[in-house]
């Protein structure tokens, strides 16, 4: 592997000439700014490779032998039920409101 990497580096090494470098990003940005200055409409390109990260994460967890989706959902429902329990809504165990917070809505911690 090291020999292959050394070979690739040898092939690619050379003097960098910035005049030969074509910065397509800078050219596209200049064109976009020019169109905006002229008042022309800007067309947004359609995304080509959009990945749903949650689906990818679920597939990854399932492929690695993690908990199946049904048991994870059940655990999540138990957590929600605990949050909605009457004792958490009654105000037991809470500190009294600060005099500075009068008139302001209280933030709810989860």
N, C-alpha and C positions, 0 to 999 in steps of 0.2 A: 504494500500500500504506500509506503514511504517513497519507494522508487517511482511509482506512478505519479505521486504528488510532485516530486522533484522534476520529473520529466515535463509535466504540465506547466510548472513555473518556468522552466527553461524555455519552453516554446513561446510562452506569452510575454516573457520579459523583453524590454526594449525601451527606447527613449519615448517619453510622452510629449507629443506636440499638441498644445492646446488649440492651435489653428485648425488641426484636422478633426477636432472633437466637435460633434454636432449636438448641441443641447436642445433636444426637441421640447422639453418641458418649458424652457425659457421662451422658445419661439411660440409655443401654444399660448403661453401667458401673455406675451406681447400682443398676439392676435386678438385675444379675448379683451384686453384693455382697449385696443384700438376700436373694436366693435362697440364697446360700451360708450366710448367717447363720441362715436358717430351716432349713437342712439339706436343702433340696430338691435333687434331682438337676439337674445342669447339662447341657443338651443342646448339643453342639457342632454348628454348622452345617456342612453339606457344602460343600467348596470348589467354586466354580462355574467358575472360569477358571484351571485349572492348566495351566501351560505347561512342557514338558520343555525346559529351556534347552540341553541338548546337541543335541537334534534341531533346535532353532531355529538354533543356531550352525552346525551342519553345512549346513542349507539356505542360510544366509546366505553361507557360504564357497563352496558350489557355485554359487550364483547370481552371485557376483562373479567367477567364473572361476578360483577357487583350485584347488589340487591335488585330483584325485578321491579319494574315500574309499579306494580300493584301494591307491594308492601311499602314502598316509599310514599305513595299517595295516602295510605292508611296512617302512617306516622304523621304526615303533614296534617291530616284531619284531626288527629288527637291533639296536636299542638294548637290548632285553631279553636277547638272546643275548650281547651284550657284557658285560652285568652278571653273567651266569652263567658267564663264561669261567673256566677253571681258574686262571689267573694272579690273578684278583681274589679267589678263594677261598683261595689258598695263603698269603696274608699277606705276599707280597713287597711291599716298599716301604712297609710300615706301621711306625709308631713302636712301640717297646716299650711295654707297658702301664704306666701310672703306678702306683706303690705305693699310691696312695690308692684305686685302683679295684679292688683285690683283693676278690674275693667278690661283686662286683656284676656283673650281666650287661652286656656291652658293647652299645652301640647300634650299629645297622648303618646306615651312610650309603649312600645311593643316588646 
